[in-house]
Amino acid sequence: MGERLATQRKSLKLTQENLAELSGVSVKTISSAEKGKKALRPENIVRICHSLELDISYLMTGNALHSDIRSEEHTSELQSPVP
């Protein structure tokens, strides 16, 4: 989880200090979470994910939920009338 958090933060070119300011979570908490030293409280997970525009399920598991995303092929099949 910490690695995914750090990767997303860095991809947005944010420092831990920037993220702390955006999310209202302390720099120490962010640093500890990125290093895997401390678990985040649920409310802090929500704040951080919101600030990083990151899916909570992806942060927690490494897998994003794509249940509402359909391929163009599948979507066009659904829109085709049945003969």
Residue, then its C-alpha position, 0 to 999 in steps of 0.5 A: m500500500g505504501e508503495r502505491l501511495a508514494t508512486q501516485r504522489k510522485s506521479l502528481k509531482l507532490t512532496q509529502e508536505n504538499l500531500a499533507e497540506l492537501s489532505g489534512v494528514s500529517v507529514k509524519t503519518i504520510s511518511s510512515a504509511e509510505k514506508g509501511k511502518k504505520a497503518l492509516r486510519p480509515e478517515n485518513i485513507v479517504r482524505i489521501c485518496h481524494s487528494l491523490e485522485l486515487d481509487i481506495s480499492y486500488l490503494m488497499t489491494g493493488n486492483a482497481l474496480h472496473s465493473d462499470i468500464r466496458s470495452e468499445e466492442h462490448t458496448s457496440e454489441l450491446q447497442s446492436p439490435v437483435p435480428 
